[in-house]
Amino acid sequence: MAESMKGLKRSHRCTELSNKNIGEKVTVMGWVQKRRNLGSLIFIDLRDRSGLLQILFDAENIGEEGFAKAETLRSEYVVAVVGEVIKRGGAVNENLATGDIEIKATELRILSESLTPPFPIEEGITTKDELRLKYRYLDLRRPSLQKNLILRSNVATLIRQFLAEEGFLEIETPILNKSTPEGARDYLVPSRVHPGKFYALPQSPQLFKQLLMCSGYDRYFQIAKCFRDEDLRADRQPEFTQVDMELSFVDIDDVIDVNERLIAKMFKETIGVEVPLPIQRMTYKEAMERFGSDKPDTRFGMELVNITEIVKGCEFVVFKGAIENGGSVRGINVPGQGAMPRKKIDALVDFAKGYGAKGLAYICINEDGTYKSSFAKFMTDDEMNAIVKAMDGKAGDLLLFAADTDKLVYSVLGALRIHMAEEMGLLDKKQFNFLWVTEFPLLEYSEEEDRYVAMHHPFTMPMEEDLPLLDTNPGAVRAKAYDIVLNGTELGGGSVRIYQSDVQEKMFEMLGFTKEQAYERFSFLLDAFKYGVPPHAGLAYGLDRLIMLMAGEDSIRDVIAFPKIKDASCMMTNAPGEVDDKQLIELAIAVTHKDEE
């Protein structure tokens, strides 16, 4: 039967005690991690969010009734213990912060009993994710998840302190917004008082933070909840958290400067990692040509090499056809993998096909310097030697090549170099390589929509020197946009915003909007811009991804208290769920059920 805390007040968390407290009377509370009954002595490991502490019960100190109560303890019982801090009687446990002390109990209260948990509350468990997520409240008791969420809290606190000191104001923006269907799919919320009309949950606070700059608030930030109705993956959830900011009277260097100092302080003070400043910058063009990605992982080499000029006169039809169609031939050198069995190479070919490639050409350089290749019979010796030289190929290396449009070649080889780095164990989670990627294309052409779409959003400023190209070569216009990348993951992105009405109108025209359509979607912003708007720029981080990388986790689910699964449902609460017909009638909504395939 559960007992009351009446008369007791916790004096310390478990690991707030040390050998400096020896001889003190203390009161601790928490969960029973483990119990060991040695007959005349009972030991338990008491757990709270700070860690573990050993408690000693003997009948002499706690009395026969208290000792009998200690014999009933089981894992996950919640208890309060009063006792004296003493030097540990047995061997010191160097793996515990409190490994040289224990509490000699004089009073025990069982505050709450527990059923046997469906899985052990300990590290290294192999329990299926589905079961852990169903009982998430139990999973969250595990020290590793508690450590992640404590880290998240510490990072958020530090961000608030730093930005406040830099003159930023924390201002909340609305959750119930108007849908502006440009980009990802919105989550919609029906309105009861406006039947047939819907709010949209924010994908970002973009328009509101620009309006705050129009309103003269100079520097804004918010740790903002955002929503996108997208398919999930390891680093994506339907609801996520952004560290959002906007600054007035600034340009690119100003935004980068304040954020580099924020990153350095954040990593130093929370996980003890020094981030050398300034952070390296790389243009989008260079990132794509060297790494096949606009979010390159620079912890390892295997950079792309363009061999188009070397093979443009060859007889290998795959290379020849790609070049004749305006594409390119590029490769990566995978060091030390030249002896890879044919079966594994075939698996790499299938991997490349998964990214749209028709195939994958290769050269294995044997230890004696000879070649084994999928296309050598179509090449002259001079051509093969020139390729190997250009690729810096050495004995024992594996050279892999893709030939197609630049876009496809980048996609295939960019993914392949990451895949090979994973296979070869080259991705050190304790190494943090930051990179700014700059000068993104302003626009990209959508074959599906048969028009240009904004690579970031419609309010991104073009590079001033590229403005004349908007009429003659829009695909070549660079944006004043920048992404912050860490270990091949985009942490955040931002841009200098358009603040001149003529440039904004031109941008909408390039995106295929008439003046009427643009005004219909963004009238409140365009109207505000008629009343004096300062030059402004901003950036937003994905807080979940940032904490995932800082904690060395593979999924953002491990740094979010109550995450969703792949189909955007919650296994613990069974959300989303059906609602009463009465609610639907009030909202003027009729539900139709899709036929299951």
N, C-alpha and C positions, 0 to 999 in steps of 0.2 A: 504494500500500500504506500502511495506517495506521501512524503512528509513535507512539512512547510519549511521555508527558509527563515521564518520568524525568529528574530534575535541574532541572525547571522548576517554578516556583510563580508563579501569577498575582499581580501586584503591584497592579493596578488594574482596575476595570471601565472600559468605554470612556469614559463621560462623567464619570468621576471625575478625568480629566486636564484641565488647562487651561494657559493660557500661563504660569501660576506654576510649571509643571513643566518648562519649557523647559530643555534641557541634561541632564535626568535620563535614566538608563537604566531602562526599564520592560519588563514582560512583560504582554501582553494576550492574551485568548483569546475566541473567539466564532465566528460564522458569517459566511461571505463573502456580503455583500449584492449586490455588483456588482464586476466587474473591468474595468479600462480599460487596454489595452496600447498604449503609444505608441512601441513599438520599443525604445528604449534605457531607457525607464522603464515600470514597471507600477504602477498604482494600484489598490487595492481599498478598498471601504468595508466595514469590519468591524462586525458588529452583535452586541450582547448585549442583555440586558433593559433596560439603562440608556440605550441609544441607539447612534448611529453614530460611528465614528472612521476617518479616512482613514490608510491605510498606504502608504508609498512604498517600492518596491523598485528598486534599481539594482545592476548587476553589481559596481560598485566596492566597495559596502559589504557586500553579502550574498554575493558570490562567484558565479562562473559556475554552479556546481551549484545554489546557492540560487535564482538568477535563473531557471534552467530549471524549477525546481520551481514558482516563482511563476507561470510561463507556463501551468502545468497547472490552475491554480485555476479553479473554476466556482462558480456560485451555490450556496449552502447547504453547501459544504465547511466542515468545522470545523477551525480552525487555531489554533496558538499562534505569537505573534510577539514576538521580543525586539528592542528597538531604542531609539533616542534620540528624545525629544520635541523637535521643532524647530518654528519658526515656519513656517506654510504658505507654500510657494513661490508658488503661484498666487493667484487672487482669494480673498478671505475669503468663506466661505459663511455668511451671517447666519442662515440657516434651521436651522443645526446648533449645538448647544451647544459642540461642539468645532470650529467652523468656521474658527478662526484658527490651528489647529495641525495637525500630522500626525506620524506615527511614521516615522522613517527606519530601515527594518528592517536588522538585522544577522544575524538567524537566523529561519528559518521551519520549522515542523513541521506537516505535514498530519496531524491527529489522526483525521480521518474523512472519507471521500469521500461524495458524494451523487448519487443519480439526479437527473435533471431533474424538479423538482416539477411536479405536475399543474396548478398555478396559481402566479402570481407571489406571492412573500412580500413584499407591499408594500401601502400604503394605496390606497384608491380603486378596488380591483378590483371587477369586475362578475361575478365567478364565482358560479354558482348556489349557493344555500345547501346543496343536497343534496351537492355535491362538497366544499364547505368542511367540512361536518359529517362526511363520510366520512373525510376526512383532517384531523380536528380537531387532531391533534398538530402539523400544519404550520400550520394557520390560527392556532393559539395563538402562533406566532412573530411574528405581525404586531404592530407597535408599539401599535396602538389597543387590541387585546385585552389585551396585556400591561399597558398603562396601566390598563385597567379592573380587572384582577385585582390589580394592585398597590394601586389605590385600595380595593378590597374588603378586602385584607389590612390596610391602614392603618386603615380604619374599624373593623374588628373589634378590632384592637389598642387603639385609642382607647376603644372601648366598654368593653372589659375593664378598662382603667386607670381610667376615670371611675367605673364602678360599684363597683369595689373601694374607691376613695377615699370613696364614699358609703355604705360599710358593707355592700355586697352580697357574698354568698358564691357562688362558681361551683360548682354541684352538678349532676352528670349524673343524668338520669333514664332508666329502661329503654327500650329499643327494642322488645323483645318484650313485648307487653301483651295484655290481654283486650279483645276486641271489644266496643264499646258503640255499637251501631248507632243513633245519633241524630245526624243531620247528613250529612256527605259519606260516600262509600263507602270502606270500609277496604281496605288491602292485607293479605291474609291469608298467614300462614306456617304450613304444616302441621307438626305435631309428630310425630317418629318414635317417641318413647317414650310418647306418649299417642295412639294411633291414632284417627283420626277427629276429633281436636281440633286447633284452630288458634290461633295467636297472631295479633294484629293489630299492624301497624306504627303508631306513634303519629301521629295527626293534629295533636296538640299535646301538651305535657306537662301539660295543665290539671289533672287530678286529682292528679298527683304533686306539683305545686308547691303546691297547696292543702294536701296532707298535710304538706309541709315546714313550712308555717306552723303547722299543728297541732303539729309536732315542736319548735317554738320556734326555728327558724333565722332568724326576723325579716325578713331580706331575702335573697332568692335571685335568681340570674340564670343563664342558660345560652344559649349560641349553639347552638341545637338543630336537628338534622335532623328533618324531619317529612314525612309521606307522605299523599297523598289520591288515590284512584283516580277522578279527574275528567277531563272533556274539557279539552284544553289550549287556551290562547290566548296572546297576546303576553306577558302578565304572569303566566302560570301554568305550573307544571311539576308532574309527579307527585311528585317529591321536591324539597323546598325547605327554606330555612333561616330559622329564626325567632330573633330576639333576644327572649328570653322573660324575664319578671321577675315577682316577686310580693313584696308588702310587707305587714307586719303593723302593726296599730294605726294605720291611715291611713284617709283618706277621699279623695274625688275630687281635691281641690286638692293634696294631698300627692303623688299619683301624677303629676299634670300638671306640678307644679313641677319635680320631679327630671328628668322627661323633656324639658321645655323647655330646661333647662340642658344636658342631654346633646345635644340637637339643635343648639343654638347652638354648643357646643364642637366637635362633629363637623364641622359645615359650615365653621366658621371655620378649623379646623386642617388639614382635608384638601383642601378646594377653595377656600378663601379667601373664602367667602360669609358676610356678616353676616346673622344672622337676628334681626330685632327682637323683643324680648320685652316684655310677654307676647304669646303667639300669640293671635290672635282666636278667640273661641268663638262658636258658633252652634248653636241647638237644631235637632234633626232636623226639627221642624215648619217652622221658618223656612227651612232649607236646601231642603226640598222645595217650599215655596211660591215661593221666589225663584229657584231653579235647577233644580227638577225632579229633584234627585239628592241622595242622602245623602252623596255625596263630590264636592261642587261644585268646579269649576275657577273660581277668582275672579280669574284673570289678565285677564279681559275682562268686558264687560257682558252685553247681551242677556238681561237677567233676565226671568223670566216675569211677566206682568201678568194679573190676574184680572178679566175683563170680564163675568162672569156677571150682575151686577146691571144692567149697562148694556143687555144684550141679552135679558133674561129675558122681555120682552114683544114681541120681534120675531117676524116671520113666517117666518124662515129655519128650515126644518124640522130641519136638522142641529143647530143651536144649541138650538132649542126642545125637541127630543126628549131631548138630553143633560141639560138642566136639569130636565125633568119626571121623568127617571129618577134624580134625585138627584146628577147629575154636575155638571160645570162647564165653562165656556168660558174658555180662557186663550190668551195669545199672546206672541210675542217680536218685538222690533223689530230687524231686520237692517239696520244703517245703511248707506246708500249703495248698496244693491242693488236699488233700485226699477226699474231698467231691465233687470233680468234677463230674458232671452228665455223665452218660454213653454215651450220644450223643457226648459230647466233647471228651471223651476218644476215641470213634470210629473215630473222626476226626483226633486225634493224630496217630491212627493206619494207616489211609489213608496217613497222612503226611509221616510216616516212609516208607510206601510202595513206595512213590514217590522217595525215595532214594535207592530203590532196596530191601528193607526188605520184607520178606514174611509175616511179622506181627509184633506185639509189645505186649509183655506180661506186666502185671501190677499188683501191689498190692496197694490197698487203705487202709491206716491204719486209722480206725475209732477213734473217740475221746475217746471211752472206751478201746482202745487198741486191739480190734478185727480186723480181716483182711477181706477185700473183694478182691478177686483175680481171674484172668482169668485162673490160673493154679493150685490153691491150692489143687484141688481134686487129682492131680497126685503126691502130695508131702506129706511127713510126717510132723507132727507138729514140730519136731526137725529141719527139713530142712527149713521150713518156718521161724522159729524163728532165725535160723542161718543166713538166707538171710537178714532178717530185721536188725539184729544186725550188720552185715557187712556193710549194707547200712546206718547205723546210723539213722534208721527210728524211727520217733516219732509220737505220736498221731497227726492226721491231715495231715500227709505227703502222697505224691503219689510217688510210686517207679515204674520206667519204665525200661524195659529190652529188649535188642536185642541179638539174638543168630545167628551167622553165621561166615564167615571168619572174621579175625581181621579187614581187610581193610573195609569190609562192615559195621561191627559193629561200627567202628570209624566214618565212614561217617554218619550213621544214628543217632547215639547218639550225635555226634558233632553238627549236624544240629538241632537236637531236643532241646538241651540245649539252643541254641541261640533263637530258636522259643519260648520256654517257657519264657525265660528272656524278650523277646519283649512283650509277652502277659501279663507278670506280671509287666511291667514297670520298670525293673531293669537296663536298659541301660541309664545311665546318660551321656549326650553328653558333659557335662562340666567336666567330670572326664577323665583324660588321663593316661591310663595304658600302658606304653611301655614295650617291651620285645624283647630280642634278641633270636632267635631260631637258634641253631647251630648243627653241626654234622649231616647234612642231608645225606641220602643215596646218593652215587655217581651216581648210576644207578638204573633204574626201568625197569622191564620187560614188554614189550608191547606185549600182546596177539595178537593184530591186525597185528603187523609187524613181530611177532615171533622172536624178538631180543631184546637185551638191548638197552635202549635209555638213554641219559644223563638227569638227573633230572633238572639240571640247563643248562649247555652247555658243549660242548666237551673239553673246555679248563680249567676245574675246577680241582684243585689239590686234589688227594686223601690224607687222613690222612696218614702220613708216616708209622705209625705202621700197617696200613691196606694194604699196598702195596702187601705183599705176598698173600693176599686173592684174588687178581685179577684173578689168575689162578685157585684157588680152590673153592672160594665162592664169586663171584663178587657181588651178591646181598647184601652181608654183609659189603661191603666196604663203609666207611663213607667219606664224602667230607669235605674239608676245606671251607665250605660254611656257610653263615650266612644271615638271614633275619631280618629286623627290622619290628616289628609288633606293631600296635597301635589299641587298642580296637577291636581286632579281624579282622583287615584289614592289609594286607601286604603292608607296605609303600615302601619297597625297599628290594633289595637283592644283594648279592655280594659273592665273593670268592677269595681265593688265587689262582693264575693261575699256570698252568703247564708251567715251563720254560725249563725243560730238555727234549731233543728230544726223548730219549728212553721211558720216561713215556708218552709223547704225542703219540708216535707210538703205545704204548700198549693200550692207551685209544681209539684210532681209531680202533684198532683191536677188542676191546671189543664191540664197537658200530657196528661192522660188515662191516667196511670199509676196502677195500684192500689199500695197499700203493698208488696205482695208483689213486683210487677214492678219497682218502684223499688229495692227491697232486692236483688233478684236482679242488677240491673245495677250498682248502685253501693254494695254492702254495705260494702266496705272503707272508703269515704269516710264513709258514714253512721255506721258503728261508731266511726270515729275522732272524729267530731263529738260523741260522748257523753262524751269525756274532756277537755273543756276546749279550746275553739277560739277564737283571737283574731279580732277584726274584721280582715279582710284584703282586699286589692285588687291588681290586677295589670294588665299590658299586654304585648302581644307585637307586634313589628315583623316585617314581611316583609323580611329583609335583601336578598334579590334585587331586589325592587322599589325599595327605597331606593337601592341602588347604581346601578340602571338610570337613575333620575332624576338622581342626582348626576353620572353620567357623560354624561348627555344622549343616552342610547340609546333606541331604540323597542321593544326586546325584551329580556326578562331572559336570553335565550340568550346575549347578548353580554357578560354579566357573570358567567356560570357557566362553569367550565372545561370540563365535559363534559355538555352538556345533552341532553335528549331532544327528539324532534320531535313533531308533532301527534298521532300515534297512540301516544305514550308509548314509542316504541322508540328505540334508539341506533343510528345509522347506521354508527358506527365499529366497535362490538363486535357488532352484530346482536342485542343483547339486546332483548326476552326471547327465549329459545331453548328448544328441546325438551331434555328430559333423558332419561337412560337408563331403560329399563324397570326395571332393578334398583333405581334410586332410588325410582321410583314404588311398587314393591312394598314396599320398606322403609317407605314413608310411608303404606301402605294407601290409595293413591289410584288410581282408575281414570279415565282421560282420555276424555271423549266429545267428538267434533268436531261443531261446529255446521255445519249445511248452509249453504253459501254461497248468498246470495240471487242 
